[in-house]
């Protein structure tokens, strides 16, 4: 291992690797000294016990003081007993097994990182303040209420404010849950954390950054991290049952035989090394398999907890939907062809930066419509887009502005409905209304409908920051009845906390406003293609933004849990057989330690089955792999 790589490893993992190296070296030197008589063969073993055994025992004692009786408690007792009985080789072998398991577990956990750091890095540290002589750059925290702040294209808005100059659009979906680019003209509000579009916008600061919408999400997330539930690892749960039983058996052996060596031999072979070694290897194998499927597992406990979840909570935008508007309906007057409307509208919208323009152009492309030449194009803020195509004047606007100028057209317009819409006039006469929705992913309905029968989920909820009309529209399409709309990050967090009191809860989301809920849930899964903040908050990240990959992760977790239980229970059954022979005096402590290594190898081979597999079988769609 290179020095550069070692320097990047966490201190705890580096220490564990050093103990492994010291233990192996001590065993080799002890064997050499046994034959050469240069030094006492016990000398290197004692060095290994001092450097490796004492810190390991101290760490285990700290866990016991916290009432955490884990799989490693038997190992600590075995080391202490072996030293007392001068069975130094057996002690070092146990130290080696213990350090190996801890190193493997640390390795599996070492990619975890801080979501709060990611939040901080997302905000600009320098902002552009407009003054009488031009633009000056100032630190973020120097913004005062009333300052004029310039937000350049693709920059993150540094504080809440009101637009005073410029027009364009901003992506607020990660903050609000509403899936659309929001038009910005003088007088409209802007939220801190929103991503600016293609044009420079000048806003007047309404809050200092510490009191902004973005800062409030950070505060909620800090609270969620502080109150994150602690869940015992599966290996520790099994070890908490097996360890006292094995200890009682060893004590009974000592009591009835009066032989302390037999007591040690039973302890050594009872040390649940399949829990300490095979389980971390299974987890690492699963993490590797997940990465091949574009799934990043940040918290390995996801693999243990996911099969136990009985409540599923979905965010809407970007999770069950694509997070962008799609043209879903064209309602025309009797004398107009919908394709003509779409062709003319798209021909104008290609010159616009309006958030709905791309949806209209995509629909025209899908229908293979050729765009027409347009002249005299104008787009006034709040009034819409106008242009001439052929001999016709096309005007694209919205209902409210149209009825302010032409109230007599109210009888010709269709009733208001969910989603967004725009109205098209041809030569001043009403021609059509276009409606847009954030449509569900094609796999959403199938995935949700199979969660209860296939994965034993009892409750499925849709919790979104989007508007009531949009949430109810999606709920109807997906046959969901447990709907919560217009939810703030704090409200989402409270819903998750309420549900995890009733049952283990899975939360899936992709926005910054989902980060606190992802942190608090039993399992948080993020669709992380766009927001690194959300990815940091979650236990697992789906990089391809597909619910099919969530299905793969669920089945991978089920396979992992199955193999973990096989390795743990199978290994312990073999240990119990060995304990019987040790109690009868047929196995010495050193031979017991070697036999335990053989048991470890069998458990490890079983743990590696995930790596050797070519794919993950699912029951949703065989083509998703």
C-alpha positions as a printed Julia matrix, in Angstrom:
625×3 Matrix{Float64}:
   0.0     0.0     0.0
   1.52    3.36   -1.01
   2.29    6.11    1.52
  -0.1     8.44   -0.32
  -2.98    5.97    0.01
  -2.26    5.26    3.68
  -2.25    8.99    4.49
  -5.78    9.29    3.16
  -7.14    6.55    5.42
  -8.96    7.52    8.63
  -6.84    7.36   11.79
  -8.92    4.51   13.27
  -8.53    2.37   10.16
  -4.79    3.09    9.96
  -4.42    2.01   13.6
  -6.32   -1.23   12.94
  -4.14   -2.0     9.92
  -1.05   -1.39   12.04
  -2.32   -3.86   14.69
  -2.89   -6.47   11.96
   0.68   -5.95   10.71
   2.15   -6.12   14.22
   0.19   -9.31   15.04
   1.25  -11.08   11.86
   4.89  -10.04   12.36
   4.78  -11.2    15.99
   3.44  -14.64   15.04
   6.11  -15.07   12.34
   8.94  -13.95   14.65
   7.65  -16.22   17.43
   7.81  -19.23   15.08
  11.34  -18.25   13.98
  12.53  -17.78   17.58
  10.98  -21.13   18.52
  13.46  -22.87   16.21
  16.5   -20.55   16.35
  16.45  -19.87   20.12
  17.78  -16.32   19.44
  15.13  -14.76   21.68
  12.25  -16.07   23.7
   9.36  -16.91   21.33
   7.05  -15.12   23.78
   8.87  -11.77   23.38
   7.31  -10.62   20.06
   3.92  -11.96   21.18
   4.04   -9.84   24.34
   4.91   -6.75   22.26
   1.88   -7.44   20.05
  -0.36   -7.87   23.09
   0.82   -4.56   24.58
   0.51   -2.58   21.33
  -2.59   -4.24   19.93
  -4.43   -6.04   22.7
  -4.55   -3.3    25.35
  -6.09   -0.62   23.04
  -8.6    -3.16   21.67
  -9.64   -4.26   25.17
  -9.95   -0.63   26.31
 -12.26    0.14   23.33
 -14.44   -2.91   24.13
 -14.66   -1.94   27.82
 -15.9     1.52   26.8
 -18.65   -0.15   24.75
 -19.61   -2.39   27.68
 -19.87    0.67   29.95
 -22.47    1.97   27.49
 -24.4    -1.33   27.86
 -23.31   -2.35   24.36
 -22.64   -6.1    24.66
 -21.42   -6.8    21.13
 -19.79   -9.62   19.22
 -16.33   -8.53   20.31
 -16.86   -8.85   24.09
 -15.95  -12.56   24.05
 -12.74  -11.7    22.2
 -11.72   -9.28   24.96
 -12.34  -11.9    27.68
 -10.39  -14.48   25.65
  -7.39  -12.14   25.28
  -7.29  -11.33   29.0
  -7.67  -15.02   29.98
  -4.97  -16.1    27.51
  -2.51  -13.58   28.96
  -3.26  -14.7    32.52
  -2.69  -18.33   31.51
   0.48  -17.41   29.47
  -1.16  -18.62   26.24
   0.33  -15.68   24.33
   0.05  -17.15   20.82
  -3.68  -17.76   21.28
  -4.06  -14.17   22.55
  -2.3   -12.71   19.49
  -4.38  -14.81   17.07
  -7.56  -13.46   18.72
  -6.16   -9.89   18.51
  -5.47  -10.47   14.8
  -9.04  -11.69   14.17
 -10.52   -8.79   16.15
  -8.45   -6.12   14.37
  -9.23   -7.69   10.97
 -12.96   -7.47   11.59
 -12.76   -3.89   12.86
 -10.63   -2.86    9.87
 -13.07   -4.4     7.42
 -15.98   -2.62    9.08
 -14.1     0.7     9.15
 -13.28    0.26    5.47
 -16.96   -0.29    4.67
 -17.87    2.91    6.53
 -15.01    5.17    5.45
 -16.75    6.89    2.54
 -19.35    8.58    4.76
 -19.09   12.38    4.69
 -20.75   15.47    6.1
 -23.98   16.76    4.62
 -23.66   20.06    6.46
 -20.29   20.65    4.83
 -21.88   20.01    1.42
 -24.61   22.52    2.23
 -22.05   25.13    3.19
 -20.01   24.54    0.05
 -23.06   24.97   -2.17
 -23.56   28.6    -1.15
 -21.25   31.26   -2.63
 -18.69   32.75   -0.26
 -18.4    35.93   -2.35
 -21.44   37.84   -3.69
 -21.79   40.76   -6.09
 -23.27   43.94   -4.59
 -24.43   46.74   -6.87
 -23.36   50.21   -5.78
 -23.45   53.62   -7.46
 -20.05   53.11   -9.09
 -20.66   49.57  -10.35
 -20.38   46.07   -8.88
 -18.25   45.17   -5.86
 -17.52   41.7    -4.49
 -18.2    41.25   -0.78
 -18.26   38.27    1.63
 -21.6    36.46    1.88
 -22.14   37.4     5.52
 -21.72   41.13    4.75
 -25.08   41.28    2.93
 -27.49   43.69    4.63
 -31.24   44.09    4.18
 -31.86   46.46    1.27
 -28.59   45.72   -0.54
 -28.83   45.27   -4.31
 -27.27   41.91   -5.21
 -26.36   40.79   -8.73
 -26.84   37.08   -9.41
 -24.92   36.01  -12.5
 -26.02   33.17  -14.83
 -25.94   29.7   -13.2
 -24.99   31.12   -9.8
 -26.7    30.21   -6.53
 -28.85   32.99   -5.11
 -27.18   34.04   -1.81
 -30.22   35.34    0.1
 -33.99   35.85   -0.12
 -34.97   38.94   -2.09
 -37.14   40.68   -4.65
 -36.11   41.18   -8.29
 -35.6    44.84   -9.17
 -33.82   44.5   -12.53
 -33.61   41.85  -15.23
 -35.85   38.99  -16.25
 -35.23   35.29  -16.63
 -35.92   32.12  -14.71
 -34.61   30.25  -11.67
 -34.66   26.62  -10.57
 -36.19   26.49   -7.08
 -37.24   22.84   -7.24
 -34.62   21.61   -4.75
 -35.95   24.11   -2.2
 -39.71   24.12   -2.72
 -40.48   20.79   -4.38
 -42.24   22.55   -7.26
 -40.81   21.01  -10.43
 -40.72   23.98  -12.77
 -38.28   26.72  -13.66
 -39.87   29.84  -12.18
 -40.03   33.04  -14.25
 -38.39   36.05  -12.61
 -39.34   39.62  -13.49
 -39.15   42.83  -11.42
 -41.37   42.44   -8.37
 -41.14   38.64   -8.03
 -39.52   36.98   -5.02
 -36.37   34.88   -5.12
 -35.34   32.23   -2.58
 -31.8    31.76   -1.35
 -30.33   28.55   -2.76
 -32.18   28.86   -6.08
 -30.06   28.38   -9.23
 -30.18   31.27  -11.69
 -30.8    30.69  -15.39
 -29.19   32.36  -18.4
 -29.47   36.08  -17.53
 -28.17   38.44  -14.85
 -30.78   39.34  -12.23
 -30.53   42.16   -9.69
 -32.43   41.6    -6.46
 -32.99   43.61   -3.3
 -32.09   41.6    -0.19
 -35.08   41.05    2.09
 -33.18   39.01    4.69
 -29.58   38.65    5.77
 -28.21   35.21    4.75
 -28.49   33.85    8.3
 -32.27   34.42    8.25
 -32.91   33.21    4.7
 -34.89   30.18    3.48
 -31.68   28.28    2.78
 -30.3    28.95    6.25
 -33.54   27.71    7.8
 -33.11   24.38    5.97
 -29.55   24.14    7.3
 -30.84   24.71   10.86
 -33.5    22.01   10.47
 -30.89   19.61    9.08
 -28.5    20.3    11.97
 -31.3    19.43   14.37
 -32.09   16.25   12.4
 -28.43   15.13   12.49
 -28.23   15.72   16.25
 -31.34   13.58   16.78
 -30.44   10.88   14.25
 -31.69    7.55   15.64
 -29.0     5.04   16.67
 -29.65    1.52   15.4
 -27.62   -1.48   16.56
 -25.83   -3.42   13.87
 -27.13   -6.9    13.08
 -23.81   -8.49   14.1
 -23.98   -6.84   17.51
 -27.6    -7.94   17.96
 -26.65  -11.58   17.29
 -23.49  -11.26   19.38
 -25.46   -9.86   22.31
 -27.36  -13.16   22.45
 -24.51  -15.54   21.62
 -21.81  -13.95   23.79
 -23.41  -14.51   27.23
 -24.45  -18.07   26.29
 -20.89  -18.92   25.2
 -19.45  -17.3    28.33
 -21.77  -19.32   30.58
 -20.76  -22.51   28.74
 -17.07  -21.69   29.22
 -17.59  -20.94   32.93
 -19.52  -24.18   33.35
 -16.64  -26.06   31.71
 -14.17  -24.49   34.16
 -16.47  -25.19   37.12
 -17.03  -28.87   36.32
 -13.5   -29.71   35.08
 -11.44  -27.31   37.17
  -9.26  -26.75   34.1
  -8.68  -23.07   33.22
  -7.03  -24.06   29.91
 -10.29  -25.69   28.79
 -12.1   -22.51   29.79
  -9.76  -20.54   27.5
 -10.04  -23.05   24.66
 -13.84  -22.79   24.77
 -13.64  -18.97   24.78
 -11.2   -18.85   21.86
 -13.26  -21.13   19.63
 -16.47  -19.4    20.77
 -15.22  -15.97   19.69
 -17.82  -15.11   17.03
 -15.36  -14.22   14.29
 -17.92  -14.8    11.5
 -19.69  -11.78   13.01
 -16.47   -9.8    13.22
 -15.09  -10.69    9.79
 -17.64  -12.36    7.5
 -20.33   -9.71    8.02
 -18.07   -6.77    7.01
 -16.87   -8.73    3.97
 -20.49   -9.39    2.96
 -21.23   -5.67    3.3
 -18.17   -4.66    1.26
 -19.19   -7.17   -1.43
 -22.68   -5.68   -1.52
 -21.3    -2.13   -1.77
 -19.14   -3.22   -4.72
 -22.08   -4.93   -6.42
 -24.26   -1.83   -5.88
 -21.63    0.44   -7.44
 -21.76   -1.66  -10.62
 -25.49   -0.87  -10.73
 -24.93    2.91  -10.34
 -25.97    2.8    -6.67
 -23.65    4.4    -4.13
 -24.1     3.04   -0.59
 -22.77    5.68    1.79
 -23.99    4.08    5.03
 -23.55    0.28    5.05
 -26.29   -0.11    7.69
 -28.77    0.63    4.87
 -28.25   -2.97    3.75
 -29.34   -4.24    7.17
 -32.21   -1.82    7.76
 -33.88   -1.67    4.34
 -35.49   -5.15    4.48
 -37.08   -4.2     7.82
 -38.81   -1.02    6.53
 -42.6    -1.16    6.52
 -43.45    2.46    5.65
 -42.36    4.1     2.38
 -42.47    7.9     1.98
 -41.88    9.42   -1.44
 -41.05   12.95   -2.38
 -42.72   13.92   -5.64
 -40.53   16.11   -7.81
 -37.57   14.27   -9.31
 -38.41   11.08   -7.4
 -41.73    9.8    -8.71
 -41.63   12.35  -11.55
 -38.98   13.73  -13.87
 -39.06   17.15  -12.22
 -39.79   19.1   -15.41
 -42.98   20.15  -17.24
 -44.32   18.09  -20.13
 -47.08   19.16  -22.51
 -49.97   16.83  -21.7
 -52.98   18.42  -23.41
 -53.91   20.91  -26.14
 -57.5    22.17  -25.95
 -58.4    24.04  -29.15
 -61.35   25.94  -30.49
 -63.41   24.06  -33.07
 -61.76   25.63  -36.11
 -58.1    24.96  -35.23
 -55.98   21.8   -35.66
 -53.92   20.96  -32.51
 -50.86   20.18  -34.65
 -51.04   23.61  -36.25
 -51.23   25.19  -32.8
 -48.24   23.18  -31.62
 -46.23   23.96  -34.77
 -46.85   27.71  -34.55
 -46.31   27.89  -30.8
 -43.05   25.94  -30.97
 -41.85   28.13  -33.86
 -42.13   31.15  -31.56
 -41.01   29.5   -28.32
 -37.6    28.55  -29.77
 -36.73   32.25  -29.37
 -37.91   32.38  -25.75
 -36.25   31.64  -22.42
 -39.62   30.97  -20.78
 -39.6    27.86  -18.55
 -42.31   26.15  -20.64
 -40.54   26.73  -23.96
 -38.48   23.53  -23.79
 -41.6    21.43  -23.07
 -43.35   22.85  -26.14
 -40.29   22.29  -28.34
 -39.95   18.72  -27.08
 -43.6    18.04  -27.95
 -43.12   19.44  -31.46
 -40.03   17.31  -31.96
 -41.88   14.21  -30.74
 -44.66   14.9   -33.27
 -42.05   15.49  -36.01
 -43.33   18.99  -36.76
 -41.14   21.3   -38.86
 -40.62   24.72  -37.28
 -41.68   27.75  -39.29
 -39.97   31.11  -39.81
 -41.15   33.82  -37.43
 -40.7    37.61  -37.59
 -41.44   40.65  -35.39
 -40.84   38.6   -32.22
 -41.29   40.41  -28.91
 -41.51   39.18  -25.33
 -42.53   41.66  -22.65
 -42.29   40.67  -19.01
 -45.7    39.55  -17.74
 -47.42   40.01  -21.12
 -46.22   37.0   -23.06
 -44.62   36.21  -26.4
 -45.76   37.65  -29.75
 -44.63   37.04  -33.32
 -45.76   36.81  -36.93
 -45.76   33.48  -38.77
 -46.92   33.66  -42.36
 -49.83   36.06  -42.38
 -50.89   35.36  -38.77
 -50.01   37.12  -35.52
 -49.44   34.57  -32.79
 -49.67   35.63  -29.15
 -48.75   33.29  -26.27
 -49.78   34.48  -22.81
 -51.36   33.28  -19.56
 -54.96   33.26  -18.39
 -54.74   36.01  -15.79
 -53.12   38.6   -18.08
 -55.42   37.66  -20.97
 -58.59   38.2   -18.92
 -57.3    41.5   -17.57
 -57.04   42.82  -21.14
 -59.86   40.82  -22.77
 -62.46   39.83  -20.13
 -64.95   38.95  -22.89
 -62.84   35.86  -23.72
 -63.6    34.22  -20.36
 -66.5    32.24  -21.86
 -64.22   30.73  -24.52
 -61.53   29.49  -22.14
 -61.74   25.95  -20.71
 -62.17   25.6   -16.93
 -59.02   25.93  -14.85
 -57.26   22.64  -14.06
 -54.22   21.26  -12.31
 -50.71   21.98  -13.54
 -49.5    24.93  -15.62
 -51.04   26.34  -18.74
 -50.58   28.92  -21.48
 -53.15   30.46  -23.82
 -52.62   30.96  -27.57
 -54.3    33.69  -29.62
 -54.2    33.87  -33.42
 -54.9    37.32  -34.85
 -56.41   38.36  -31.54
 -58.87   35.45  -31.33
 -58.72   32.63  -28.83
 -57.24   29.51  -30.45
 -56.08   27.05  -27.8
 -54.97   26.33  -24.26
 -51.91   24.2   -23.57
 -51.66   22.31  -20.28
 -48.5    21.01  -18.68
 -47.77   18.57  -15.86
 -44.78   17.07  -14.14
 -45.58   13.55  -15.32
 -44.65   10.37  -13.4
 -41.78    8.17  -14.44
 -43.0     5.19  -16.51
 -41.98    2.74  -13.77
 -43.52    4.69  -10.86
 -46.95    3.02  -10.77
 -45.61   -0.52  -11.15
 -42.94    0.06   -8.53
 -45.36    1.51   -5.96
 -48.05   -1.1    -6.57
 -45.67   -4.0    -5.88
 -44.18   -2.65   -2.62
 -46.94   -4.05   -0.4
 -47.29   -7.57   -1.86
 -43.61   -8.13   -2.67
 -41.75   -6.28    0.09
 -44.32   -6.21    2.92
 -44.69   -2.42    3.1
 -47.83   -1.57    5.07
 -48.03    2.15    4.33
 -47.07    4.24    1.29
 -47.11    8.05    1.46
 -46.51   10.94   -0.93
 -45.05   13.95    0.9
 -44.2    16.95   -1.28
 -43.48   20.64   -1.14
 -45.44   21.07   -4.36
 -48.95   22.52   -4.65
 -52.1    20.66   -3.67
 -53.39   20.4    -7.24
 -50.18   18.82   -8.55
 -49.83   16.37   -5.66
 -53.45   15.24   -5.98
 -53.04   14.89   -9.75
 -50.03   12.6    -9.31
 -51.7    10.72   -6.44
 -54.63    9.94   -8.72
 -52.36    8.64  -11.48
 -50.46    6.37   -9.07
 -53.41    5.27   -6.9
 -51.93    6.89   -3.8
 -54.3     8.09   -1.08
 -51.92    9.18    1.74
 -51.01   12.61    0.35
 -49.27   15.59    2.0
 -48.67   18.75   -0.04
 -47.02   22.18    0.42
 -44.74   20.64    3.05
 -41.73   22.59    4.33
 -38.47   20.78    5.25
 -39.48   21.03    8.93
 -42.91   19.51    8.21
 -41.37   16.68    6.18
 -38.99   16.0     9.05
 -41.85   15.85   11.57
 -43.82   13.43    9.37
 -40.79   11.11    9.13
 -40.2    11.27   12.89
 -43.84   10.47   13.52
 -43.76    7.46   11.18
 -40.54    5.92   12.5
 -42.15    5.74   15.94
 -44.69    3.36   14.4
 -42.48    1.34   12.02
 -39.07    1.43   10.28
 -39.44    4.03    7.54
 -37.91    4.48    4.09
 -37.78    8.03    2.66
 -36.91    8.81   -0.96
 -36.21   12.3    -2.29
 -33.91   14.42   -4.41
 -34.16   18.03   -3.25
 -32.32   20.06   -0.65
 -35.69   20.41    1.1
 -35.61   16.59    1.52
 -32.23   16.48    3.28
 -33.52   16.68    6.89
 -36.1    13.94    6.26
 -33.49   11.75    4.54
 -31.23   12.14    7.57
 -33.95   11.25   10.09
 -35.47    8.26    8.28
 -34.56    4.67    9.1
 -33.28    4.49    5.52
 -32.85    7.53    3.28
 -32.44    7.02   -0.47
 -31.54   10.01   -2.64
 -31.78   10.46   -6.37
 -28.41   12.15   -6.46
 -27.7    13.09  -10.05
 -28.17   16.8    -9.37
 -27.94   17.72   -5.67
 -24.79   16.71   -3.79
 -26.43   17.99   -0.59
 -29.23   15.44   -0.81
 -26.73   12.73   -1.67
 -24.72   13.52    1.46
 -27.83   13.31    3.67
 -28.91    9.91    2.38
 -27.68    6.43    3.25
 -27.75    5.39   -0.41
 -27.68    7.37   -3.65
 -29.3     6.3    -6.93
 -27.14    7.84   -9.66
 -29.32    6.94  -12.67
 -32.52    8.47  -11.23
 -34.66    5.4   -11.76
 -37.02    3.63   -9.37
 -35.9     0.39  -10.99
 -32.56    0.94   -9.27
 -34.34    1.27   -5.92
 -35.83   -2.16   -6.61
 -32.33   -3.48   -7.27
 -31.14   -1.99   -3.98
 -34.01   -3.6    -2.04
 -33.18   -7.04   -3.45
 -29.47   -6.5    -2.87
 -30.24   -5.67    0.78
 -32.38   -8.8     1.07
 -29.57  -10.94   -0.39
 -27.03   -9.28    1.91
 -29.13   -9.89    5.0
 -29.66  -13.52    3.98
 -25.94  -14.14    3.49
 -25.09  -12.32    6.72
 -27.46  -14.56    8.66
 -26.11  -17.67    6.91
 -22.52  -16.73    7.73
 -23.29  -15.71   11.3
 -25.55  -18.6    12.26
 -23.58  -21.21   10.29
 -20.31  -20.01   11.77
 -21.68  -20.04   15.28
 -23.09  -23.54   14.86
 -19.61  -24.75   13.88
 -18.2   -22.85   16.85
 -20.68  -24.58   19.18
 -19.51  -27.98   17.92
 -15.9   -26.91   18.49
 -16.8   -25.63   21.96
 -18.04  -29.11   22.85
 -14.74  -30.7    21.81
 -12.8   -27.97   23.66
 -14.84  -28.56   26.82
 -14.03  -32.27   26.58
 -10.31  -31.46   26.44
  -9.67  -32.47   22.82
  -8.77  -28.94   21.61
  -6.08  -26.64   23.05
  -6.41  -22.83   22.94
  -3.98  -22.48   20.0
  -5.65  -25.29   18.03
  -9.0   -23.67   18.88
  -7.8   -20.36   17.44
  -6.64  -22.14   14.26
  -9.97  -23.98   13.95
 -11.74  -20.67   14.38
  -9.71  -19.34   11.44
 -10.94  -22.31    9.36
 -14.51  -21.43   10.33
 -13.76  -17.82    9.33
 -12.56  -18.93    5.89
 -15.78  -20.88    5.3
 -17.86  -17.9     6.4
 -15.8   -15.56    4.2
 -16.25  -17.79    1.14
 -20.0   -17.66    1.73
 -19.8   -13.87    2.16
 -18.07  -13.49   -1.21
 -20.99  -15.02   -3.1
 -22.35  -11.54   -3.87
 -19.14  -10.58   -5.68
 -19.17  -13.81   -7.68
 -22.77  -13.28   -8.8
 -23.31  -11.73  -12.23
 -26.52   -9.83  -11.51
 -29.17   -9.06   -8.91
 -32.47  -10.83   -9.5
 -35.61   -8.75   -8.9
 -39.34   -9.4    -9.11
 -40.31   -6.09  -10.72
 -38.88   -6.3   -14.22
 -36.22   -8.76  -15.39
 -34.88   -6.23  -17.87
 -33.77   -3.66  -15.32
 -30.5    -5.38  -14.58
